[in-house]
Every structure is written in C-alpha cells, then in structure tokens.
Amino acid sequence: MLALIVGTGQMPKVVADAQSAPPLVCMLDGNAPDGLVPDLTFRLETLGSLLVDLGTRGVTDVCFVGGIARPTLDPAALDAETAPLVPLFQQALQQGDDGALRIVLDIFEKTGFAVRGVEDLVPVLLATGGVYGDAWPDAQMRRDAEAGAAHIAREGARDIGQACVVAGGCVIGMEDAAGTDALIARMSAKPEDRAILFKAPKPGQEWRIDLPTIGPDTITACAAAGFAGIVIDAGDVLVLDRDACVALADQHGLVLWARTGD
C-alpha cells in the first residue's frame, strides 16, 4: 500500500490520481494541497505516531510530494512515539533543505518503508529532451543555459537553490529558501535582455524527495516578468501539465527547452 506525504500545490493530486489504487494521503498540518482531501493530518511533533499508524494500516511505500514550509518544533506538543526522534529533528532543522530532507527520508527508511520518487510513480512527468514549443533558443540563450548550469553546479553544492535567472551570460538572480516562484516575482527583465529561468537539481540532491518542478504557473510568471525563455535539465526536472505549459509558452512567445547537457 502506498502513502503520500503531501504538501502544497497541484502535484499531490496529480500523483494520487495517477495511481491504480487510491493512496493514503497524509498531510503535514498547515500545508494543504490543491484539490485533494487528506485522509489524515499530522504534525512534526506526532511523526512517530504517524509512522506507527502507517505500519498498522499496511503501508509499505511512501512518497513525499508537494511544497512544505519548514516547520517549527513545539516540545510541549510531542507525543510519546515522537519524543525519541527529537535529536534527529533538531539536527534536521539546523541543516539546509537537502540535509534536512535526507534526515526525514532516513527516518522513514529505518522504520521499514520504501521511499518512492514522483518520477517513479508518474514517469511521464519527467522532462524529456527537446524544445517543447514553437520558439527555439538562439545562440545567446544556449550560452546563458550553460552559464546557468555551471552556476547551479557551483552554488547548489552549498545547498542554496535549484533555479537561477541568467541574461547576457550573467546570473542576475538565484533561488533561495523562498523558492522559484519568489525568485521570479522579484525579477523584472526588459525584452532586449532575453533573460531566462534555468532550473536543475543541485549536485548530489536526493531525487526521491525534492526533484525540481515547473508547471503552468511557472510559465505565466516568467512571461509576466519579461523573460524570453525557460530552460530545464532533461531527465532531471518534473513538468506538471506539459500540454498546458507548451500552450502558454507559445501564447507568450517563450522558449521552453529541456536541455540535454551535462
């Protein structure tokens, strides 16, 4: 039996709907997904009880899907099953996003659950290489994509982010803990800048729990910011509702390119 540990956004419903049997939907309190009603809600302070409950229900596999705001830990709300995990929680909350996620993943695996990635459960979401829409990248955009890839490889090793904005060979914006949407929202580009959003996994990133994602909202936001295109790593990024993404890219004259680079 599969359980989805869900957060915000559209992806949890997409993954749930793609399964042949309904999964058990478990929501971290305060992180409701779009269009999907959870079967149960838990807090960080009750994670131990959730693990016991999942085992009792016959769950064997879990998948983490959706956006989750970094929680705080209220010692007064801890239950008996969760108290032994507090040292691990404290370690996770002191680390960057990737380090924290690895600790959470380790807790589930040591409890006996197989952790599945979204790309494993819905492989069609994984970007395949090529230009998706009518607009094609020019020579400058290809150079900017290389610059973006190099920047993510360098800065991502410090667990900083999965996306950056590049124009004229220079990185002019980098994703931080606020995420890709916040990065795009604070950027503004002139048409002649031909700025692009570049998105790819950080080096050594744990695929099963935090794979980069774009969707229709990403396309709309990039168009509003005046970008010329969106470039992602083929095989390393999830594309939510690809047909809608392509239609929006064509509508706004944006390049949408899944790059098959290093």
DOKERO-318999 format. One record per residue: residue in three letters; y, z, x of N, C-alpha, C in turn. Coordinates in steps of 0.02 Angstrom, whole numbers. Example, Ala and Ser with C-alpha at 12.3 -4.5 7.8 and 13.67 -1.06 7.14 Angstrom:
+-----+--------+--------+--------+--------+--------+--------+--------+--------+--------+
: res :    n_v :    n_w :    n_u :   ca_v :   ca_w :   ca_u :    c_v :    c_w :    c_u :
+-----+--------+--------+--------+--------+--------+--------+--------+--------+--------+
: ALA :   -284 :    390 :    660 :   -225 :    390 :    615 :   -165 :    390 :    660 :
: SER :   -112 :    354 :    642 :    -53 :    357 :    684 :      2 :    394 :    645 :
+-----+--------+--------+--------+--------+--------+--------+--------+--------+--------+
END
This chain:
+-----+--------+--------+--------+--------+--------+--------+--------+--------+--------+
: res :    n_v :    n_w :    n_u :   ca_v :   ca_w :   ca_u :    c_v :    c_w :    c_u :
+-----+--------+--------+--------+--------+--------+--------+--------+--------+--------+
: MET :    -60 :      0 :     42 :      0 :      0 :      0 :     62 :      0 :     44 :
: LEU :    113 :    -37 :     22 :    175 :    -44 :     60 :    230 :     -2 :     29 :
: ALA :    268 :     33 :     72 :    329 :     67 :     50 :    388 :     37 :     86 :
: LEU :    442 :     25 :     50 :    504 :      2 :     79 :    551 :     62 :     86 :
: ILE :    576 :     73 :    146 :    627 :    124 :    158 :    693 :     87 :    157 :
: VAL :    730 :     92 :    102 :    784 :     46 :     89 :    853 :     77 :     98 :
: GLY :    901 :     32 :    113 :    971 :     49 :    116 :   1011 :      0 :     74 :
: THR :   1073 :    -11 :     93 :   1118 :    -51 :     53 :   1106 :   -126 :     63 :
: GLY :   1137 :   -166 :     19 :   1135 :   -239 :     25 :   1084 :   -272 :    -20 :
: GLN :   1079 :   -338 :    -13 :   1035 :   -379 :    -54 :    964 :   -385 :    -26 :
: MET :    957 :   -374 :     39 :    892 :   -387 :     71 :    835 :   -345 :     43 :
: PRO :    845 :   -281 :     26 :    788 :   -243 :     -2 :    757 :   -276 :    -64 :
: LYS :    798 :   -301 :   -110 :    771 :   -334 :   -169 :    735 :   -398 :   -152 :
: VAL :    762 :   -436 :   -104 :    730 :   -498 :    -82 :    660 :   -483 :    -56 :
: VAL :    655 :   -432 :    -14 :    589 :   -415 :     15 :    542 :   -389 :    -39 :
: ALA :    567 :   -346 :    -83 :    525 :   -318 :   -136 :    498 :   -374 :   -182 :
: ASP :    542 :   -420 :   -200 :    522 :   -474 :   -246 :    472 :   -522 :   -215 :
: ALA :    471 :   -525 :   -148 :    426 :   -573 :   -114 :    355 :   -547 :   -106 :
: GLN :    343 :   -484 :   -124 :    276 :   -455 :   -114 :    231 :   -470 :   -174 :
: SER :    167 :   -479 :   -160 :    119 :   -494 :   -213 :    106 :   -434 :   -258 :
: ALA :    113 :   -374 :   -229 :    107 :   -312 :   -268 :    171 :   -272 :   -259 :
: PRO :    196 :   -241 :   -312 :    258 :   -204 :   -307 :    254 :   -149 :   -254 :
: PRO :    300 :   -147 :   -206 :    300 :    -93 :   -156 :    331 :    -30 :   -185 :
: LEU :    319 :     26 :   -152 :    352 :     88 :   -170 :    421 :     87 :   -136 :
: VAL :    474 :     93 :   -176 :    543 :     88 :   -150 :    571 :    158 :   -140 :
: CYS :    585 :    175 :    -77 :    610 :    241 :    -59 :    681 :    233 :    -31 :
: MET :    729 :    265 :    -64 :    799 :    256 :    -44 :    826 :    319 :    -10 :
: LEU :    859 :    308 :     48 :    895 :    363 :     79 :    957 :    378 :     37 :
: ASP :    965 :    439 :     17 :   1018 :    460 :    -29 :   1086 :    434 :     -6 :
: GLY :   1122 :    403 :    -54 :   1188 :    377 :    -39 :   1189 :    306 :    -12 :
: ASN :   1131 :    273 :     -8 :   1127 :    205 :     20 :   1091 :    159 :    -29 :
: ALA :   1119 :    151 :    -89 :   1086 :    113 :   -142 :   1086 :     38 :   -128 :
: PRO :   1029 :      5 :   -136 :   1026 :    -68 :   -128 :   1054 :   -103 :   -189 :
: ASP :   1067 :   -167 :   -182 :   1092 :   -208 :   -238 :   1034 :   -230 :   -282 :
: GLY :   1039 :   -215 :   -347 :    991 :   -242 :   -395 :    920 :   -216 :   -391 :
: LEU :    910 :   -160 :   -359 :    843 :   -133 :   -351 :    844 :    -58 :   -366 :
: VAL :    802 :    -37 :   -413 :    799 :     34 :   -433 :    746 :     68 :   -391 :
: PRO :    764 :    120 :   -353 :    714 :    154 :   -311 :    664 :    194 :   -351 :
: ASP :    604 :    199 :   -324 :    553 :    242 :   -355 :    565 :    315 :   -338 :
: LEU :    593 :    327 :   -280 :    610 :    395 :   -261 :    667 :    394 :   -211 :
: THR :    703 :    450 :   -208 :    759 :    458 :   -163 :    746 :    517 :   -117 :
: PHE :    764 :    510 :    -53 :    754 :    564 :     -6 :    816 :    574 :     36 :
: ARG :    820 :    631 :     69 :    873 :    645 :    117 :    842 :    653 :    186 :
: LEU :    883 :    649 :    237 :    859 :    661 :    305 :    826 :    729 :    309 :
: GLU :    854 :    778 :    274 :    828 :    846 :    276 :    761 :    854 :    240 :
: THR :    738 :    802 :    204 :    674 :    805 :    170 :    627 :    750 :    193 :
: LEU :    640 :    722 :    252 :    599 :    666 :    277 :    526 :    688 :    286 :
: GLY :    515 :    750 :    310 :    447 :    773 :    319 :    408 :    773 :    254 :
: SER :    440 :    795 :    200 :    407 :    794 :    135 :    395 :    723 :    111 :
: LEU :    441 :    677 :    127 :    430 :    607 :    109 :    367 :    580 :    144 :
: LEU :    359 :    596 :    208 :    300 :    572 :    245 :    236 :    597 :    212 :
: VAL :    235 :    660 :    192 :    176 :    688 :    159 :    165 :    653 :     92 :
: ASP :    218 :    642 :     55 :    213 :    609 :    -11 :    186 :    538 :     -4 :
: LEU :    211 :    502 :     46 :    187 :    433 :     56 :    112 :    432 :     71 :
: GLY :     90 :    478 :    113 :     19 :    482 :    128 :    -23 :    498 :     66 :
: THR :      2 :    544 :     25 :    -33 :    563 :    -37 :    -38 :    504 :    -85 :
: ARG :     12 :    462 :    -86 :     13 :    405 :   -131 :    -29 :    346 :   -106 :
: GLY :    -55 :    351 :    -46 :    -97 :    298 :    -18 :    -58 :    245 :     20 :
: VAL :      4 :    259 :     39 :     43 :    211 :     77 :     15 :    206 :    148 :
: THR :      7 :    144 :    171 :    -18 :    132 :    238 :     34 :     97 :    282 :
: ASP :     78 :     57 :    250 :    127 :     18 :    287 :    197 :     33 :    261 :
: VAL :    246 :     33 :    306 :    316 :     44 :    285 :    359 :    -10 :    317 :
: CYS :    413 :    -27 :    283 :    461 :    -75 :    308 :    531 :    -47 :    296 :
: PHE :    572 :    -45 :    349 :    641 :    -23 :    343 :    684 :    -84 :    330 :
: VAL :    723 :    -83 :    276 :    762 :   -141 :    258 :    826 :   -120 :    223 :
: GLY :    882 :   -150 :    243 :    947 :   -135 :    214 :    990 :    -95 :    262 :
: GLY :   1053 :    -90 :    246 :   1101 :    -55 :    288 :   1101 :     20 :    272 :
: ILE :   1105 :     61 :    324 :   1105 :    133 :    316 :   1161 :    163 :    358 :
: ALA :   1206 :    200 :    325 :   1257 :    236 :    361 :   1225 :    294 :    398 :
: ARG :   1247 :    305 :    461 :   1217 :    359 :    500 :   1226 :    426 :    464 :
: PRO :   1170 :    459 :    446 :   1175 :    521 :    406 :   1196 :    581 :    449 :
: THR :   1218 :    632 :    415 :   1228 :    697 :    447 :   1171 :    743 :    428 :
: LEU :   1160 :    794 :    468 :   1105 :    840 :    456 :   1132 :    907 :    433 :
: ASP :   1111 :    929 :    373 :   1131 :    993 :    345 :   1074 :   1043 :    355 :
: PRO :   1078 :   1087 :    404 :   1022 :   1134 :    417 :   1003 :   1175 :    356 :
: ALA :   1051 :   1189 :    312 :   1036 :   1230 :    253 :    992 :   1194 :    203 :
: ALA :    990 :   1127 :    207 :    952 :   1087 :    159 :    882 :   1069 :    184 :
: LEU :    864 :   1090 :    244 :    798 :   1073 :    272 :    742 :   1104 :    232 :
: ASP :    689 :   1066 :    220 :    630 :   1095 :    189 :    578 :   1111 :    243 :
: ALA :    525 :   1144 :    225 :    476 :   1168 :    273 :    441 :   1112 :    310 :
: GLU :    429 :   1056 :    276 :    394 :   1000 :    308 :    438 :    964 :    359 :
: THR :    504 :    970 :    351 :    550 :    932 :    393 :    575 :    973 :    453 :
: ALA :    575 :   1039 :    446 :    603 :   1082 :    499 :    574 :   1066 :    569 :
: PRO :    509 :   1052 :    577 :    483 :   1037 :    644 :    512 :    973 :    675 :
: LEU :    542 :    930 :    633 :    570 :    868 :    658 :    641 :    874 :    683 :
: VAL :    672 :    932 :    674 :    743 :    940 :    690 :    760 :    921 :    762 :
: PRO :    720 :    941 :    812 :    737 :    920 :    881 :    740 :    844 :    889 :
: LEU :    696 :    809 :    855 :    697 :    735 :    857 :    759 :    708 :    822 :
: PHE :    777 :    737 :    765 :    838 :    716 :    729 :    899 :    725 :    774 :
: GLN :    903 :    783 :    806 :    961 :    797 :    848 :    966 :    747 :    905 :
: GLN :    908 :    730 :    934 :    907 :    680 :    987 :    929 :    612 :    962 :
: ALA :    906 :    594 :    902 :    923 :    529 :    874 :    997 :    524 :    858 :
: LEU :   1025 :    576 :    829 :   1095 :    575 :    809 :   1143 :    573 :    869 :
: GLN :   1118 :    590 :    928 :   1159 :    589 :    988 :   1155 :    521 :   1024 :
: GLN :   1110 :    478 :   1003 :   1099 :    414 :   1036 :   1135 :    358 :    999 :
: GLY :   1136 :    299 :   1031 :   1162 :    239 :    998 :   1115 :    218 :    943 :
: ASP :   1136 :    166 :    906 :   1097 :    145 :    848 :   1025 :    128 :    865 :
: ASP :   1014 :     89 :    919 :    947 :     67 :    935 :    903 :    125 :    955 :
: GLY :    930 :    170 :    995 :    892 :    228 :   1016 :    873 :    272 :    957 :
: ALA :    921 :    282 :    911 :    908 :    322 :    852 :    853 :    291 :    809 :
: LEU :    857 :    225 :    800 :    807 :    191 :    758 :    737 :    195 :    789 :
: ARG :    733 :    192 :    855 :    668 :    197 :    888 :    636 :    265 :    876 :
: ILE :    677 :    317 :    875 :    651 :    384 :    863 :    624 :    389 :    791 :
: VAL :    661 :    362 :    743 :    638 :    362 :    673 :    573 :    323 :    667 :
: LEU :    571 :    265 :    698 :    510 :    224 :    696 :    451 :    262 :    726 :
: ASP :    464 :    297 :    781 :    411 :    335 :    815 :    384 :    390 :    770 :
: ILE :    428 :    422 :    731 :    406 :    475 :    685 :    357 :    446 :    634 :
: PHE :    373 :    389 :    606 :    329 :    359 :    556 :    263 :    337 :    587 :
: GLU :    266 :    307 :    646 :    204 :    283 :    678 :    159 :    341 :    697 :
: LYS :    188 :    395 :    723 :    147 :    452 :    743 :    116 :    487 :    683 :
: THR :    147 :    477 :    624 :    119 :    505 :    562 :     63 :    462 :    536 :
: GLY :     54 :    402 :    563 :     -2 :    359 :    545 :     15 :    297 :    506 :
: PHE :     80 :    283 :    496 :    100 :    224 :    458 :    110 :    164 :    505 :
: ALA :     92 :    105 :    481 :    107 :     43 :    517 :    176 :     20 :    497 :
: VAL :    221 :     10 :    545 :    289 :    -11 :    531 :    291 :    -88 :    533 :
: ARG :    311 :   -118 :    478 :    314 :   -191 :    471 :    386 :   -214 :    472 :
: GLY :    398 :   -271 :    503 :    465 :   -300 :    503 :    476 :   -345 :    443 :
: VAL :    539 :   -355 :    425 :    556 :   -400 :    370 :    529 :   -471 :    383 :
: GLU :    535 :   -493 :    446 :    512 :   -561 :    463 :    437 :   -568 :    456 :
: ASP :    400 :   -512 :    458 :    328 :   -513 :    448 :    311 :   -518 :    373 :
: LEU :    350 :   -483 :    332 :    337 :   -482 :    260 :    365 :   -543 :    224 :
: VAL :    421 :   -570 :    250 :    451 :   -630 :    219 :    471 :   -677 :    277 :
: PRO :    421 :   -710 :    307 :    435 :   -751 :    366 :    484 :   -808 :    355 :
: VAL :    491 :   -831 :    292 :    536 :   -886 :    278 :    609 :   -868 :    291 :
: LEU :    624 :   -804 :    295 :    693 :   -783 :    308 :    714 :   -792 :    381 :
: LEU :    666 :   -798 :    426 :    683 :   -803 :    497 :    712 :   -872 :    512 :
: ALA :    769 :   -873 :    546 :    804 :   -935 :    560 :    762 :   -983 :    602 :
: THR :    758 :  -1045 :    579 :    728 :  -1098 :    619 :    783 :  -1138 :    652 :
: GLY :    768 :  -1169 :    709 :    819 :  -1202 :    748 :    848 :  -1264 :    715 :
: GLY :    912 :  -1276 :    724 :    944 :  -1336 :    699 :   1011 :  -1323 :    667 :
: VAL :   1045 :  -1377 :    651 :   1109 :  -1373 :    615 :   1093 :  -1378 :    541 :
: TYR :   1115 :  -1329 :    501 :   1094 :  -1324 :    432 :   1136 :  -1365 :    384 :
: GLY :   1200 :  -1374 :    398 :   1244 :  -1408 :    351 :   1267 :  -1476 :    376 :
: ASP :   1321 :  -1500 :    346 :   1347 :  -1566 :    363 :   1388 :  -1566 :    428 :
: ALA :   1421 :  -1511 :    443 :   1464 :  -1508 :    503 :   1423 :  -1491 :    564 :
: TRP :   1438 :  -1526 :    619 :   1400 :  -1517 :    681 :   1443 :  -1485 :    735 :
: PRO :   1413 :  -1445 :    780 :   1451 :  -1415 :    834 :   1474 :  -1467 :    885 :
: ASP :   1537 :  -1460 :    907 :   1562 :  -1504 :    960 :   1549 :  -1471 :   1028 :
: ALA :   1571 :  -1504 :   1081 :   1557 :  -1480 :   1148 :   1587 :  -1410 :   1160 :
: GLN :   1649 :  -1400 :   1134 :   1680 :  -1334 :   1143 :   1641 :  -1279 :   1108 :
: MET :   1617 :  -1294 :   1047 :   1579 :  -1244 :   1010 :   1514 :  -1227 :   1045 :
: ARG :   1484 :  -1277 :   1076 :   1422 :  -1264 :   1113 :   1436 :  -1220 :   1174 :
: ARG :   1492 :  -1231 :   1207 :   1511 :  -1188 :   1263 :   1527 :  -1117 :   1239 :
: ASP :   1560 :  -1112 :   1182 :   1576 :  -1047 :   1154 :   1512 :  -1009 :   1134 :
: ALA :   1463 :  -1046 :   1109 :   1399 :  -1014 :   1092 :   1366 :   -986 :   1154 :
: GLU :   1369 :  -1022 :   1209 :   1341 :   -997 :   1272 :   1378 :   -934 :   1295 :
: ALA :   1444 :   -935 :   1287 :   1484 :   -876 :   1306 :   1466 :   -816 :   1262 :
: GLY :   1457 :   -829 :   1197 :   1437 :   -775 :   1152 :   1369 :   -747 :   1168 :
: ALA :   1321 :   -790 :   1184 :   1254 :   -767 :   1202 :   1256 :   -725 :   1265 :
: ALA :   1295 :   -746 :   1314 :   1300 :   -708 :   1376 :   1332 :   -640 :   1364 :
: HIS :   1381 :   -638 :   1320 :   1416 :   -576 :   1305 :   1369 :   -526 :   1269 :
: ILE :   1332 :   -551 :   1220 :   1285 :   -507 :   1184 :   1232 :   -481 :   1233 :
: ALA :   1207 :   -524 :   1277 :   1157 :   -503 :   1325 :   1183 :   -449 :   1371 :
: ARG :   1247 :   -455 :   1389 :   1277 :   -406 :   1436 :   1296 :   -341 :   1400 :
: GLU :   1334 :   -347 :   1346 :   1359 :   -287 :   1311 :   1306 :   -256 :   1266 :
: GLY :   1262 :   -299 :   1239 :   1210 :   -273 :   1195 :   1162 :   -227 :   1231 :
: ALA :   1154 :   -237 :   1296 :   1112 :   -193 :   1335 :   1138 :   -121 :   1334 :
: ARG :   1202 :   -113 :   1318 :   1232 :    -46 :   1312 :   1229 :    -21 :   1239 :
: ASP :   1190 :    -57 :   1197 :   1181 :    -38 :   1126 :   1247 :    -39 :   1088 :
: ILE :   1287 :    -92 :   1099 :   1353 :    -96 :   1069 :   1353 :   -136 :   1004 :
: GLY :   1323 :   -196 :   1003 :   1326 :   -235 :    942 :   1286 :   -299 :    946 :
: GLN :   1279 :   -331 :    887 :   1239 :   -392 :    881 :   1282 :   -455 :    871 :
: ALA :   1347 :   -448 :    866 :   1389 :   -505 :    850 :   1455 :   -502 :    888 :
: CYS :   1483 :   -561 :    900 :   1549 :   -566 :    931 :   1584 :   -628 :    905 :
: VAL :   1649 :   -631 :    914 :   1689 :   -689 :    895 :   1714 :   -721 :    959 :
: VAL :   1705 :   -787 :    965 :   1722 :   -823 :   1026 :   1768 :   -882 :   1008 :
: ALA :   1819 :   -893 :   1050 :   1863 :   -950 :   1042 :   1887 :   -973 :   1111 :
: GLY :   1882 :  -1037 :   1124 :   1905 :  -1065 :   1187 :   1871 :  -1035 :   1248 :
: GLY :   1808 :  -1017 :   1241 :   1771 :   -990 :   1296 :   1780 :   -915 :   1307 :
: CYS :   1822 :   -883 :   1266 :   1836 :   -811 :   1274 :   1811 :   -772 :   1214 :
: VAL :   1781 :   -715 :   1227 :   1761 :   -670 :   1174 :   1823 :   -631 :   1151 :
: ILE :   1841 :   -639 :   1087 :   1902 :   -609 :   1062 :   1889 :   -551 :   1014 :
: GLY :   1825 :   -538 :   1000 :   1807 :   -482 :    956 :   1734 :   -466 :    964 :
: MET :   1716 :   -401 :    961 :   1647 :   -379 :    969 :   1629 :   -330 :    914 :
: GLU :   1571 :   -338 :    887 :   1546 :   -292 :    836 :   1539 :   -222 :    864 :
: ASP :   1557 :   -172 :    822 :   1546 :   -102 :    841 :   1504 :    -69 :    788 :
: ALA :   1506 :     -3 :    784 :   1463 :     33 :    736 :   1480 :     16 :    664 :
: ALA :   1539 :    -11 :    651 :   1558 :    -29 :    582 :   1522 :    -91 :    557 :
: GLY :   1493 :   -131 :    601 :   1453 :   -188 :    580 :   1489 :   -255 :    581 :
: THR :   1451 :   -308 :    565 :   1477 :   -376 :    569 :   1532 :   -389 :    518 :
: ASP :   1523 :   -364 :    457 :   1574 :   -376 :    405 :   1642 :   -349 :    427 :
: ALA :   1642 :   -290 :    458 :   1704 :   -260 :    481 :   1734 :   -300 :    539 :
: LEU :   1692 :   -327 :    582 :   1716 :   -369 :    636 :   1753 :   -430 :    609 :
: ILE :   1722 :   -464 :    561 :   1753 :   -524 :    532 :   1818 :   -506 :    497 :
: ALA :   1817 :   -450 :    461 :   1876 :   -430 :    421 :   1937 :   -417 :    464 :
: ARG :   1926 :   -394 :    525 :   1985 :   -379 :    567 :   2006 :   -437 :    611 :
: MET :   1971 :   -494 :    604 :   1988 :   -553 :    644 :   2025 :   -604 :    601 :
: SER :   2068 :   -642 :    633 :   2103 :   -697 :    599 :   2113 :   -752 :    650 :
: ALA :   2093 :   -813 :    632 :   2096 :   -868 :    680 :   2134 :   -927 :    651 :
: LYS :   2171 :   -962 :    693 :   2203 :  -1023 :    672 :   2153 :  -1080 :    676 :
: PRO :   2159 :  -1131 :    633 :   2111 :  -1186 :    634 :   2102 :  -1217 :    703 :
: GLU :   2157 :  -1222 :    741 :   2153 :  -1253 :    807 :   2115 :  -1210 :    857 :
: ASP :   2105 :  -1145 :    841 :   2067 :  -1102 :    886 :   1993 :  -1119 :    886 :
: ARG :   1969 :  -1147 :    830 :   1897 :  -1164 :    824 :   1852 :  -1104 :    840 :
: ALA :   1872 :  -1046 :    816 :   1834 :   -984 :    830 :   1766 :   -986 :    796 :
: ILE :   1717 :   -953 :    826 :   1650 :   -948 :    797 :   1628 :   -875 :    795 :
: LEU :   1585 :   -860 :    746 :   1547 :   -798 :    747 :   1481 :   -812 :    780 :
: PHE :   1463 :   -774 :    831 :   1398 :   -781 :    863 :   1358 :   -717 :    850 :
: LYS :   1295 :   -726 :    829 :   1254 :   -667 :    812 :   1184 :   -675 :    840 :
: ALA :   1160 :   -623 :    873 :   1093 :   -624 :    904 :   1071 :   -551 :    916 :
: PRO :   1007 :   -540 :    926 :    984 :   -472 :    940 :   1009 :   -447 :   1008 :
: LYS :   1015 :   -382 :   1013 :   1030 :   -351 :   1077 :    968 :   -354 :   1122 :
: PRO :    976 :   -356 :   1187 :    917 :   -355 :   1232 :    873 :   -294 :   1219 :
: GLY :    808 :   -306 :   1212 :    761 :   -252 :   1201 :    764 :   -220 :   1132 :
: GLN :    799 :   -253 :   1086 :    806 :   -225 :   1019 :    739 :   -220 :    983 :
: GLU :    731 :   -167 :    943 :    671 :   -158 :    903 :    674 :   -203 :    842 :
: TRP :    634 :   -257 :    842 :    636 :   -306 :    788 :    617 :   -278 :    720 :
: ARG :    570 :   -231 :    719 :    541 :   -210 :    655 :    589 :   -169 :    613 :
: ILE :    646 :   -150 :    639 :    688 :   -103 :    601 :    761 :   -122 :    598 :
: ASP :    783 :   -172 :    638 :    855 :   -187 :    638 :    869 :   -258 :    661 :
: LEU :    835 :   -307 :    632 :    846 :   -376 :    652 :    912 :   -401 :    625 :
: PRO :    953 :   -437 :    664 :   1017 :   -463 :    640 :   1008 :   -507 :    578 :
: THR :   1058 :   -505 :    534 :   1054 :   -542 :    471 :   1121 :   -573 :    454 :
: ILE :   1119 :   -634 :    426 :   1178 :   -664 :    394 :   1158 :   -684 :    323 :
: GLY :   1209 :   -694 :    281 :   1197 :   -716 :    213 :   1258 :   -749 :    184 :
: PRO :   1258 :   -766 :    121 :   1315 :   -799 :     90 :   1381 :   -762 :    100 :
: ASP :   1379 :   -696 :     98 :   1441 :   -658 :    108 :   1469 :   -669 :    178 :
: THR :   1425 :   -679 :    227 :   1447 :   -692 :    295 :   1484 :   -758 :    299 :
: ILE :   1458 :   -809 :    265 :   1489 :   -875 :    266 :   1559 :   -871 :    234 :
: THR :   1562 :   -838 :    175 :   1627 :   -833 :    140 :   1678 :   -795 :    182 :
: ALA :   1657 :   -740 :    214 :   1703 :   -701 :    255 :   1728 :   -740 :    315 :
: CYS :   1684 :   -778 :    347 :   1704 :   -818 :    405 :   1753 :   -872 :    385 :
: ALA :   1742 :   -903 :    327 :   1788 :   -954 :    303 :   1857 :   -923 :    290 :
: ALA :   1858 :   -864 :    259 :   1921 :   -831 :    244 :   1958 :   -811 :    308 :
: ALA :   1921 :   -797 :    361 :   1951 :   -777 :    425 :   1975 :   -837 :    465 :
: GLY :   1960 :   -898 :    442 :   1982 :   -957 :    477 :   1937 :   -981 :    533 :
: PHE :   1874 :   -958 :    532 :   1827 :   -978 :    584 :   1805 :  -1050 :    574 :
: ALA :   1782 :  -1081 :    628 :   1758 :  -1150 :    624 :   1682 :  -1153 :    615 :
: GLY :   1648 :  -1098 :    631 :   1576 :  -1101 :    626 :   1543 :  -1034 :    637 :
: ILE :   1478 :  -1033 :    623 :   1434 :   -975 :    634 :   1374 :  -1000 :    674 :
: VAL :   1361 :   -966 :    729 :   1305 :   -985 :    771 :   1259 :   -924 :    778 :
: ILE :   1195 :   -935 :    765 :   1146 :   -881 :    770 :   1089 :   -903 :    816 :
: ASP :   1051 :   -855 :    839 :    992 :   -870 :    880 :    934 :   -889 :    835 :
: ALA :    907 :   -949 :    844 :    848 :   -969 :    807 :    789 :   -924 :    824 :
: GLY :    751 :   -904 :    773 :    693 :   -863 :    783 :    707 :   -790 :    792 :
: ASP :    772 :   -770 :    794 :    790 :   -701 :    808 :    835 :   -670 :    755 :
: VAL :    855 :   -710 :    704 :    903 :   -687 :    654 :    876 :   -705 :    584 :
: LEU :    886 :   -659 :    536 :    866 :   -672 :    467 :    923 :   -706 :    430 :
: VAL :    906 :   -755 :    388 :    955 :   -790 :    347 :    939 :   -777 :    274 :
: LEU :    983 :   -740 :    241 :    973 :   -723 :    170 :    999 :   -779 :    126 :
: ASP :    957 :   -806 :     82 :    976 :   -860 :     36 :   1004 :   -919 :     74 :
: ARG :    961 :   -952 :    111 :    982 :  -1007 :    155 :   1016 :  -1063 :    117 :
: ASP :    990 :  -1081 :     59 :   1020 :  -1136 :     21 :   1092 :  -1121 :      3 :
: ALA :   1105 :  -1059 :    -19 :   1174 :  -1040 :    -36 :   1218 :  -1039 :     26 :
: CYS :   1191 :  -1018 :     83 :   1229 :  -1018 :    146 :   1250 :  -1089 :    164 :
: VAL :   1203 :  -1136 :    159 :   1218 :  -1205 :    176 :   1270 :  -1234 :    129 :
: ALA :   1262 :  -1221 :     65 :   1310 :  -1246 :     16 :   1380 :  -1220 :     29 :
: LEU :   1386 :  -1156 :     46 :   1451 :  -1126 :     60 :   1480 :  -1153 :    125 :
: ALA :   1438 :  -1162 :    175 :   1461 :  -1190 :    238 :   1489 :  -1260 :    228 :
: ASP :   1454 :  -1301 :    189 :   1478 :  -1369 :    175 :   1542 :  -1367 :    134 :
: GLN :   1546 :  -1321 :     87 :   1606 :  -1315 :     45 :   1668 :  -1300 :     88 :
: HIS :   1659 :  -1258 :    138 :   1716 :  -1236 :    179 :   1722 :  -1276 :    244 :
: GLY :   1677 :  -1324 :    255 :   1680 :  -1364 :    316 :   1661 :  -1326 :    379 :
: LEU :   1619 :  -1274 :    370 :   1597 :  -1233 :    427 :   1533 :  -1261 :    459 :
: VAL :   1529 :  -1255 :    524 :   1467 :  -1268 :    559 :   1421 :  -1208 :    548 :
: LEU :   1358 :  -1221 :    532 :   1308 :  -1169 :    526 :   1249 :  -1191 :    569 :
: TRP :   1242 :  -1160 :    627 :   1196 :  -1185 :    678 :   1152 :  -1128 :    704 :
: ALA :   1086 :  -1140 :    700 :   1037 :  -1094 :    729 :   1019 :  -1122 :    798 :
: ARG :   1045 :  -1091 :    848 :   1042 :  -1116 :    918 :    975 :  -1098 :    950 :
: THR :    944 :  -1146 :    982 :    881 :  -1134 :   1017 :    897 :  -1128 :   1092 :
: GLY :    930 :  -1073 :   1110 :    948 :  -1061 :   1180 :    901 :  -1011 :   1210 :
: ASP :    923 :   -979 :   1264 :    881 :   -929 :   1298 :    878 :   -865 :   1257 :
+-----+--------+--------+--------+--------+--------+--------+--------+--------+--------+
END
